[in-house]
Amino acid sequence: MTTVGILSQNIGPHLGYYPGDFSQPFQDDANATDARSRKRMEPVIVSALDLKRLQQKLEGVGVEERIRQMQKEDREERYRLSKARVSRWDNTIAGQRRKRLQSRSDRLAAEEAERVRMDQEYAAEEAERRKAAIDRAKQLQYYQTDMVKNFHSKVVLFEALKERDMQVALKKERAELERKRDLEYAREEEPKAVAAKQAELQVQLEVRRRALQAQQDLLDQLRQKQAREDVEAEACRREAETLTRLDEEFKQKQKEAAAKQRSQRAILRQELLNMKEELATRNAADRQLDAEESRKADEWADRKRQQNIKKKERERTWFNESQRMRQCIGEQTAKEDALIDAKIDEAVAKAMRDREEKVKRQEKEAAEKKRRQADELTTAYKSHIRRTEIQRKIQKEQDQEELKEYVRLNEQATSERKVRKQELLRKGKELQDVHLREIALHTAQRAKDREEQLANDRATLAVHEHDDERLQAYMKSLAAESWAQDNARLQHYVHEETSKPKDQRPWRLADKHWVDTGKRLGLTSNKYHPMDVAGTNEICRGDFLSVVGKATSRCGSAAGGATVVCTPQPSASPANSRPASSSTIISPRTGGHCKQGRPAILERLPAVHV
């Protein structure tokens, strides 16, 4: 019961903090509900002290309660004073924390002030750099103007000429030094050259003497060689006579064998020619085969000739070795030739038999192929006749449909042309009224633009004069530089340019001088532009095209297939409220001529101006 009484009172800040409601005990929801239900069922036991306290509360505050309240107030006052005194101490946790927070705030304030100072310094430096960059950009932009670039090009030219003069002078000095050096070197080397020349003459004499001795030795060797060659020539002559006789005998045999081969080849070629004439209408395979056979025959003849050449070389070698070996080889060669000829004859006979069989087989295949082609051609022709009949019927039906569609489209186009013609006449009238209003507005605008242009021209002239003066100052400052002092051409040019009066100076900005825009565009001072005046006349006026540069022109095809032919008309002044008009003849497609007046078919239509 004591605990409940204490918790039901306000504890106060000097004892602690209770986050709940002091009037209610701290229990769980379920436990509190059960406890309340049980308390309602149980009887309440009140002690005498509690009963007395309740009675005092009902009757008023008693002495003890007042004492307790005074003690409580005294404790609270002492607590407040103690707290105020402790709050100023630095050796407490709160004091240390307060001190740290104060030092931190002071440090942050100092850092912020330093950052502000550095930002100001950086801003000042950035402004200086920006100003320097802007000045540099303006300077570079000024250097890119035509007058400064022209002056810079002349400065570069003068510097190049100056450098060239210096190089020419240096070249002359170097040439003179080189010539002097060569003379001194020649005087120093002259004794050495004389001694070297004498030594060279001695060497040449010794070489010539040795050459004469060598020539004498060679002459003796030649004489000995000539004697040996005479003896060898006699032996060779006798051997050559023997070889010639044997060679003639061998050639005679070769001629007989060649005559036999030529006769056989002629017979074979004649047969091949006859077969070629008979098989002229056949495929290219036969001709290729004949050519292949001829090539093989030629190759065989070539191989035969090569064999004969090799045999001759071999025989000559054998003749040099011994006469006996030559005779044996000749007999063996004759046997080999006989065997080769027999093999060739057998191969030719076999080729002839194979060719005859192949020709018969090809003739049979060609006849069968021709019969098949005839059957296919007959079938294809009949099919073509049937398809042609079907296509003719389909085409006839399509032509009838197209004719009907064309008649319908022609009627529709005729009605559309009539409507479009009426619409064009109405729009032409509206366009004429709008254009007349635009002319009046444009005249006033041109007068205003002329005044603005004059003001701009005066301002431009002032700018040009300022630029010219600035260029004069820049030229003088550049001529006063140390590197330009010794350049006579540059100094003379700057003096000439800066000493001229303003009225005698050439215009430095040729591409920016004042131009009479009216004269350049072909305008007059009191009249409207002819091209605009031409647009105030009738639709498709020829005068408009003549202003562009054509004397006469056709405006193109009008609706309905007609051609609008335009003729030049005299231009009108914008002072007139209604410019002079002339009619335009719309000629048919077959032709027509441009003339004044309106045809009878158009007399009922009102005059239209644009």
PASE-592942 format. One line per field, with one value per residue (C-alpha): x, y, z. Coordinates in steps of 0.5 Angstrom, whole numbers, padded with zeros to 4 digits. Each point is the difference from the previous one (the first is absolute). Example, Ala and Ser with C-alpha at 12.3 -4.5 7.8 and 13.67 -1.06 7.14 Angstrom:
BEGIN
c1 c(0025 / 0002)
c2 c(-0009 / 0007)
c3 c(0016 / -0002)
REM end
This chain:
BEGIN
c1 c(0000 / 0006 / 0003 / -0007 / 0000 / 0007 / -0002 / -0006 / 0003 / 0004 / 0008 / 0003 / 0006 / 0005 / -0002 / 0000 / -0005 / -0006 / -0003 / -0006 / -0007 / 0002 / -0008 / 0000 / 0005 / 0005 / -0003 / -0001 / -0007 / -0002 / 0002 / -0003 / -0006 / 0000 / 0002 / -0005 / -0006 / 0003 / 0001 / -0008 / -0001 / 0004 / -0001 / 0004 / 0004 / 0002 / 0005 / -0002 / 0006 / -0003 / -0007 / 0003 / 0004 / -0007 / -0003 / 0005 / -0001 / -0007 / 0000 / 0006 / 0008 / 0002 / 0007 / 0004 / -0002 / 0002 / 0006 / 0001 / -0001 / 0004 / 0006 / -0002 / 0001 / 0006 / 0003 / -0002 / 0003 / 0007 / -0001 / -0001 / 0006 / 0005 / -0002 / 0001 / 0007 / 0002 / -0002 / 0006 / 0005 / 0005 / 0002 / -0006 / -0002 / -0005 / 0005 / 0005 / -0005 / -0002 / 0007 / 0001 / -0006 / 0002 / 0007 / -0003 / -0004 / 0006 / 0004 / -0005 / -0001 / 0007 / 0000 / -0006 / 0003 / 0007 / -0004 / -0004 / 0007 / 0003 / -0007 / 0001 / 0007 / -0001 / -0006 / 0005 / 0005 / -0006 / -0002 / 0007 / 0001 / -0007 / 0002 / 0007 / -0004 / -0005 / 0006 / 0004 / -0007 / -0001 / 0007 / 0000 / -0007 / 0003 / 0006 / -0005 / -0003 / 0002 / 0004 / 0004 / 0001 / 0002 / 0005 / 0003 / 0001 / 0004 / 0004 / 0001 / 0002 / 0005 / 0003 / 0001 / 0003 / 0005 / 0002 / 0001 / 0005 / 0003 / 0001 / 0002 / 0006 / 0002 / 0000 / 0005 / 0004 / 0000 / 0002 / 0006 / 0003 / -0001 / 0004 / 0005 / 0001 / 0001 / 0005 / 0004 / -0001 / 0002 / 0007 / 0001 / -0001 / 0003 / 0007 / -0003 / -0004 / 0006 / 0004 / -0006 / -0001 / 0008 / -0001 / -0006 / 0004 / 0005 / -0005 / -0003 / 0006 / 0001 / -0007 / 0002 / 0006 / -0003 / -0006 / 0005 / 0004 / -0007 / -0002 / 0006 / -0001 / -0007 / 0003 / 0004 / -0006 / -0004 / 0005 / 0001 / -0008 / -0001 / 0005 / -0004 / -0006 / 0002 / 0002 / -0007 / -0004 / 0003 / -0002 / -0007 / 0000 / 0001 / -0005 / -0005 / 0000 / -0001 / -0006 / -0003 / 0000 / -0003 / -0005 / -0002 / -0001 / -0004 / -0004 / -0002 / -0003 / -0004 / -0002 / -0003 / -0003 / -0003 / -0003 / -0003 / -0003 / -0002 / -0004 / -0003 / -0002 / -0003 / -0004 / -0003 / -0001 / -0003 / -0005 / -0001 / -0002 / -0005 / -0003 / 0000 / -0004 / -0005 / -0001 / 0000 / -0007 / 0001 / 0002 / 0007 / 0002 / 0002 / 0004 / 0004 / 0001 / 0003 / 0004 / 0003 / 0002 / 0003 / 0004 / 0002 / 0003 / 0003 / 0003 / 0002 / 0004 / 0003 / 0002 / 0003 / 0004 / 0002 / 0002 / 0004 / 0004 / 0001 / 0002 / 0005 / 0003 / 0001 / 0003 / 0005 / 0002 / 0001 / 0003 / 0005 / 0001 / 0001 / -0003 / -0002 / -0005 / -0003 / -0001 / -0004 / -0004 / -0002 / -0002 / -0004 / -0003 / -0003 / -0003 / -0003 / -0003 / -0003 / -0003 / -0003 / -0002 / -0004 / -0003 / -0002 / -0003 / -0004 / -0002 / -0003 / -0004 / -0003 / -0002 / -0003 / -0004 / -0002 / -0002 / -0005 / -0003 / -0001 / -0003 / -0005 / -0002 / -0001 / -0004 / -0005 / 0000 / -0001 / -0006 / -0003 / 0001 / -0003 / -0006 / -0002 / 0001 / -0005 / -0005 / 0001 / 0000 / -0007 / -0003 / 0003 / -0003 / -0007 / 0001 / 0002 / -0006 / -0005 / 0003 / 0000 / -0008 / -0001 / 0004 / -0003 / -0007 / 0003 / 0003 / -0007 / -0004 / 0006 / -0001 / -0007 / 0000 / 0006 / -0004 / -0006 / 0004 / 0004 / -0007 / -0002 / 0006 / 0000 / -0007 / 0002 / 0007 / -0005 / -0004 / 0006 / 0003 / -0006 / 0000 / 0007 / 0000 / -0006 / 0004 / 0007 / -0004 / -0003 / 0007 / 0003 / -0004 / 0001 / 0008 / 0000 / -0004 / 0005 / 0006 / -0002 / 0000 / 0007 / 0003 / -0003 / 0003 / 0007 / 0001 / -0001 / 0005 / 0005 / 0000 / 0001 / 0005 / 0004 / 0000 / 0003 / 0005 / 0003 / 0000 / 0004 / 0004 / 0002 / 0002 / 0004 / 0004 / 0002 / 0002 / 0004 / 0003 / 0002 / 0002 / 0005 / 0003 / 0001 / 0003 / 0005 / 0002 / 0001 / 0004 / 0004 / 0001 / 0002 / 0005 / 0003 / 0002 / 0007 / 0000 / -0003 / 0005 / 0005 / -0006 / 0001 / -0006 / -0005 / 0002 / -0001 / -0007 / -0002 / 0002 / -0003 / -0007 / 0000 / 0002 / -0005 / -0006 / -0007 / -0003 / 0006 / 0000 / -0002 / -0007 / 0003 / -0007 / -0002 / -0005 / -0003 / -0001 / -0007 / -0003 / -0007 / -0004 / -0005 / 0004 / 0003 / -0007 / -0002 / -0005 / -0002 / 0000 / -0008 / -0002 / -0002 / 0004 / -0002 / 0000 / -0006 / -0003 / -0001 / -0003 / -0006 / -0002 / -0004 / 0001 / 0006 / 0002 / 0006 / 0003 / 0002 / 0004 / 0003 / 0003 / 0003 / 0004 / -0005 / -0003 / -0006 / -0001 / -0006 / -0003 / -0001 / -0006 / -0007 / -0006 / -0003 / 0006 / 0000 / 0007 / 0000 / 0005 / 0003 / 0002 / 0004 / -0004 / 0002 / 0001 / -0004 / 0001 / -0002 / -0003 / -0006 / -0005 / -0002 / 0006 / -0001 / -0003 / 0001 / -0004 / 0004 / -0003 / 0000 / 0001 / -0002 / 0005 / 0001 / 0003 / -0001 / 0003 / 0001 / -0004 / -0004 / -0007 / -0005 / -0003 / -0007 / -0001 / 0003 / -0004 / -0005 / 0005 / 0002 / 0007 / 0004 / 0006 / 0006)
c2 c(0000 / 0005 / -0002 / 0002 / 0006 / 0003 / -0002 / 0004 / 0006 / 0004 / -0002 / 0007 / 0001 / -0001 / -0007 / -0002 / -0001 / -0005 / 0000 / -0003 / 0003 / 0000 / -0001 / -0007 / -0006 / -0002 / -0007 / -0004 / 0001 / -0007 / 0000 / 0007 / -0002 / -0007 / 0004 / 0006 / -0006 / -0003 / 0006 / 0002 / -0007 / 0000 / 0005 / 0006 / 0000 / 0007 / 0001 / 0006 / 0004 / 0000 / 0001 / 0006 / 0003 / -0001 / 0004 / 0005 / 0001 / 0000 / 0006 / 0003 / 0000 / -0001 / 0002 / -0006 / 0001 / 0007 / -0002 / -0005 / 0006 / 0005 / -0006 / -0001 / 0007 / 0001 / -0006 / 0002 / 0007 / -0003 / -0004 / 0006 / 0004 / -0006 / -0002 / 0008 / 0000 / -0007 / 0002 / 0005 / -0005 / -0002 / -0007 / -0003 / -0004 / 0005 / 0005 / -0004 / -0001 / 0007 / 0002 / -0005 / 0003 / 0007 / -0001 / -0004 / 0006 / 0005 / -0005 / -0001 / 0008 / 0001 / -0005 / 0003 / 0007 / -0003 / -0003 / 0006 / 0004 / -0006 / 0001 / 0007 / -0001 / -0005 / 0004 / 0006 / -0004 / -0003 / 0007 / 0002 / -0007 / 0001 / 0008 / -0003 / -0005 / 0005 / 0005 / -0006 / -0002 / 0007 / 0001 / -0006 / 0002 / 0006 / -0003 / -0004 / 0006 / 0001 / 0006 / -0002 / -0007 / 0004 / 0004 / -0006 / -0004 / 0007 / -0001 / -0007 / 0001 / 0006 / -0005 / -0005 / 0005 / 0002 / -0007 / -0001 / 0006 / -0003 / -0007 / 0003 / 0004 / -0006 / -0004 / 0005 / 0000 / -0007 / -0001 / 0005 / -0004 / -0006 / 0003 / 0002 / -0006 / -0004 / 0005 / -0001 / -0008 / 0000 / 0004 / -0005 / -0006 / 0002 / -0003 / -0007 / 0000 / 0001 / -0006 / -0004 / 0001 / -0002 / -0006 / -0002 / 0001 / -0005 / -0005 / 0001 / -0001 / -0007 / -0002 / 0001 / -0004 / -0006 / 0001 / -0001 / -0006 / -0003 / 0001 / -0003 / -0006 / 0000 / 0000 / -0006 / -0004 / 0002 / -0002 / -0007 / -0001 / 0002 / -0006 / -0005 / 0003 / -0002 / -0007 / -0001 / 0003 / -0005 / -0005 / 0003 / 0001 / -0008 / -0001 / 0005 / -0004 / -0006 / 0002 / 0004 / -0006 / -0004 / 0006 / 0000 / -0008 / 0001 / 0006 / -0004 / -0005 / 0005 / 0003 / -0006 / -0001 / 0007 / -0001 / -0007 / 0004 / 0006 / -0004 / -0004 / 0007 / 0003 / -0006 / 0000 / 0008 / -0001 / -0005 / 0005 / 0005 / -0004 / -0002 / 0007 / 0002 / -0005 / 0002 / 0007 / 0001 / -0004 / 0002 / 0004 / -0007 / -0003 / 0006 / 0000 / -0007 / 0001 / 0006 / -0004 / -0006 / 0005 / 0003 / -0007 / -0001 / 0006 / -0001 / -0007 / 0003 / 0005 / -0006 / -0003 / 0006 / 0000 / -0007 / 0001 / 0006 / -0004 / -0006 / 0005 / 0002 / -0006 / -0003 / 0006 / -0002 / -0007 / 0001 / 0004 / -0006 / -0005 / -0002 / -0007 / 0003 / 0005 / -0006 / -0004 / 0006 / 0001 / -0007 / 0000 / 0007 / -0003 / -0006 / 0005 / 0004 / -0006 / -0002 / 0007 / 0001 / -0007 / 0003 / 0006 / -0004 / -0004 / 0006 / 0004 / -0006 / -0001 / 0007 / 0000 / -0006 / 0004 / 0006 / -0004 / -0003 / 0006 / 0004 / -0006 / 0001 / 0008 / -0001 / -0004 / 0004 / 0006 / -0003 / -0002 / 0007 / 0004 / -0005 / 0002 / 0008 / -0001 / -0003 / 0006 / 0005 / -0002 / -0001 / 0007 / 0003 / -0003 / 0003 / 0007 / 0000 / -0001 / 0005 / 0005 / -0001 / 0001 / 0006 / 0003 / -0001 / 0003 / 0006 / 0002 / -0001 / 0005 / 0005 / 0001 / 0001 / 0005 / 0004 / 0000 / 0003 / 0005 / 0003 / 0000 / 0004 / 0004 / 0003 / 0000 / 0004 / 0005 / 0002 / 0001 / 0004 / 0005 / 0000 / 0001 / 0006 / 0004 / -0001 / 0003 / 0006 / 0001 / -0001 / 0004 / 0006 / -0001 / 0000 / 0006 / 0004 / -0003 / 0002 / 0007 / 0001 / -0004 / 0005 / 0006 / -0003 / -0002 / 0007 / 0003 / -0005 / 0001 / 0008 / -0002 / -0005 / 0005 / 0005 / -0006 / -0002 / 0007 / 0000 / -0006 / 0002 / 0006 / -0004 / -0005 / 0006 / 0002 / -0007 / 0000 / 0006 / -0002 / -0007 / 0004 / 0004 / -0006 / -0003 / 0006 / 0000 / -0008 / 0001 / 0005 / -0004 / -0006 / 0004 / 0003 / -0007 / -0002 / -0006 / 0005 / 0006 / -0003 / -0002 / 0006 / -0003 / 0000 / 0007 / 0003 / -0004 / 0003 / 0007 / 0000 / -0003 / 0005 / 0006 / 0000 / 0005 / -0003 / 0002 / -0003 / -0007 / -0006 / -0003 / -0006 / -0004 / -0001 / -0005 / 0004 / 0007 / 0003 / -0002 / 0003 / -0006 / 0003 / 0000 / -0007 / -0003 / 0005 / 0004 / 0007 / 0006 / 0001 / -0006 / -0007 / -0006 / -0002 / -0007 / 0002 / 0004 / -0006 / -0004 / 0005 / -0001 / -0006 / -0007 / -0003 / 0006 / 0000 / 0007 / -0004 / -0005 / 0005 / 0003 / -0006 / 0000 / -0003 / 0004 / -0005 / -0006 / -0005 / -0001 / -0007 / -0005 / 0003 / -0004 / -0004 / -0001 / 0007 / 0004 / 0007 / 0005 / 0006 / 0006 / 0006 / 0006 / 0007 / 0001 / 0004 / 0005 / -0002 / 0007 / -0002 / -0003 / -0005 / -0002 / -0001 / -0007 / -0004 / -0006 / -0007 / -0005 / -0007 / -0004 / -0007 / -0005 / 0000 / 0007 / 0007 / 0007 / 0005 / 0007 / 0005 / -0001 / -0005 / -0006 / 0000 / -0006 / 0004 / 0007 / -0003 / -0001 / 0006 / 0003 / -0003 / 0004 / -0003)
c3 c(0000 / 0001 / -0007 / -0003 / 0004 / -0002 / -0007 / 0000 / 0001 / -0004 / 0001 / -0003 / -0004 / 0006 / 0001 / -0007 / -0006 / -0001 / -0007 / 0002 / 0003 / 0008 / 0001 / -0003 / 0003 / -0006 / -0002 / -0006 / -0003 / 0001 / 0007 / 0002 / -0003 / 0004 / 0007 / -0001 / -0001 / 0007 / 0004 / -0002 / 0003 / 0006 / 0006 / 0001 / 0007 / 0002 / 0006 / 0005 / -0002 / -0007 / 0002 / 0004 / -0006 / -0005 / 0006 / -0001 / -0007 / 0000 / 0006 / -0003 / 0000 / 0007 / 0004 / -0003 / -0007 / 0001 / 0003 / -0006 / -0005 / 0003 / 0000 / -0007 / -0002 / 0004 / -0004 / -0007 / 0002 / 0002 / -0006 / -0005 / 0004 / -0001 / -0007 / -0002 / 0004 / -0003 / -0007 / 0000 / 0002 / -0005 / 0004 / -0001 / -0006 / -0002 / 0001 / -0004 / -0006 / 0000 / 0000 / -0006 / -0004 / 0001 / -0002 / -0006 / -0002 / 0001 / -0005 / -0005 / 0000 / -0001 / -0005 / -0004 / 0001 / -0003 / -0006 / -0001 / -0001 / -0004 / -0005 / 0000 / -0002 / -0005 / -0003 / -0001 / -0003 / -0005 / -0001 / -0002 / -0004 / -0004 / -0001 / -0003 / -0004 / -0003 / -0001 / -0004 / -0004 / -0002 / -0002 / -0004 / -0003 / -0002 / -0003 / -0004 / -0004 / -0007 / 0001 / 0006 / -0004 / -0006 / 0004 / 0003 / -0007 / -0002 / 0007 / -0002 / -0007 / 0002 / 0006 / -0006 / -0004 / 0005 / 0002 / -0007 / -0001 / 0006 / -0003 / -0006 / 0003 / 0005 / -0007 / -0003 / 0006 / 0001 / -0008 / 0001 / 0006 / -0004 / -0005 / 0004 / 0004 / -0007 / -0002 / 0006 / 0000 / -0007 / 0002 / 0005 / -0004 / -0006 / 0002 / 0002 / -0006 / -0004 / 0004 / -0001 / -0008 / 0000 / 0004 / -0005 / -0006 / 0003 / 0001 / -0007 / -0003 / 0004 / -0001 / -0008 / 0000 / 0004 / -0005 / -0006 / 0003 / 0001 / -0007 / -0003 / 0004 / -0002 / -0007 / 0001 / 0003 / -0006 / -0005 / 0004 / 0000 / -0007 / -0002 / 0005 / -0004 / -0007 / 0002 / 0004 / -0006 / -0005 / 0005 / 0000 / -0007 / -0001 / 0005 / -0003 / -0006 / 0003 / 0004 / -0006 / -0004 / 0005 / 0002 / -0008 / 0001 / 0006 / -0003 / -0006 / 0004 / 0004 / -0006 / -0003 / 0007 / 0000 / -0007 / 0002 / 0006 / -0004 / -0005 / 0006 / 0003 / -0006 / -0001 / 0007 / -0001 / -0006 / 0003 / 0006 / -0005 / -0003 / 0006 / 0002 / -0006 / 0001 / 0007 / 0000 / 0002 / 0007 / 0006 / 0002 / 0004 / -0007 / -0002 / 0007 / -0001 / -0007 / 0003 / 0006 / -0005 / -0005 / 0007 / 0002 / -0007 / 0000 / 0007 / -0002 / -0006 / 0005 / 0005 / -0006 / -0002 / 0007 / 0000 / -0007 / 0003 / 0007 / -0005 / -0004 / 0006 / 0003 / -0006 / 0000 / 0007 / -0002 / -0007 / 0005 / 0004 / -0005 / -0007 / 0002 / 0005 / -0005 / -0004 / 0005 / 0002 / -0007 / -0001 / 0007 / -0002 / -0006 / 0003 / 0005 / -0005 / -0004 / 0007 / 0001 / -0007 / 0001 / 0006 / -0003 / -0006 / 0005 / 0004 / -0006 / -0003 / 0007 / 0000 / -0006 / 0002 / 0006 / -0004 / -0004 / 0005 / 0004 / -0006 / -0001 / 0007 / -0001 / -0006 / 0004 / 0006 / -0005 / -0004 / 0007 / 0003 / -0007 / 0001 / 0007 / -0001 / -0006 / 0005 / 0005 / -0005 / -0003 / 0008 / 0001 / -0006 / 0002 / 0007 / -0003 / -0004 / 0006 / 0004 / -0005 / -0001 / 0007 / 0001 / -0006 / 0004 / 0006 / -0003 / -0004 / 0007 / 0003 / -0006 / 0001 / 0008 / -0002 / -0005 / 0005 / 0006 / -0005 / -0002 / 0007 / 0002 / -0006 / 0002 / 0008 / -0003 / -0004 / 0006 / 0005 / -0005 / -0001 / 0008 / 0001 / -0006 / 0004 / 0007 / -0003 / -0003 / 0007 / 0003 / -0005 / 0002 / 0008 / -0002 / -0003 / 0005 / 0005 / -0004 / -0001 / 0008 / 0001 / -0005 / 0004 / 0006 / -0003 / -0003 / 0007 / 0003 / -0006 / 0002 / 0007 / -0001 / -0005 / 0006 / 0005 / -0006 / 0000 / 0008 / -0001 / -0005 / 0004 / 0006 / -0004 / -0003 / 0007 / 0002 / -0007 / 0002 / 0007 / -0003 / -0004 / 0005 / 0004 / -0005 / -0001 / 0007 / 0000 / -0006 / 0003 / 0007 / -0005 / -0003 / 0006 / 0002 / 0001 / -0005 / -0005 / 0001 / -0006 / -0005 / -0005 / -0004 / 0006 / 0003 / -0007 / -0001 / 0007 / -0001 / -0007 / 0003 / 0006 / -0003 / -0005 / 0001 / 0001 / -0006 / -0004 / 0004 / -0004 / 0003 / 0004 / 0001 / -0008 / 0002 / 0005 / -0003 / -0001 / -0007 / -0003 / 0001 / -0004 / -0006 / 0001 / 0000 / -0006 / 0004 / -0001 / 0005 / -0001 / -0003 / 0002 / -0002 / -0007 / 0003 / 0005 / -0005 / -0005 / 0005 / 0001 / -0007 / -0003 / 0002 / -0004 / -0003 / -0004 / 0003 / 0006 / -0004 / -0004 / 0006 / 0002 / -0006 / -0006 / -0005 / -0001 / 0003 / 0001 / 0007 / -0001 / -0001 / 0003 / 0002 / -0006 / -0004 / -0002 / 0000 / 0003 / -0005 / 0004 / -0004 / 0003 / 0003 / 0002 / 0007 / 0004 / 0006 / 0007 / 0000 / -0004 / 0004 / -0005 / -0005 / -0008 / -0002 / -0006 / -0001 / -0001 / -0006 / 0002 / -0006 / -0002 / 0000 / -0007 / 0000 / 0001 / 0000 / 0006 / -0002 / 0004 / 0001 / 0002 / -0004 / -0001 / 0004 / 0006 / -0001 / 0005 / 0005 / 0005 / -0001 / 0006 / 0003 / 0004)
REM end
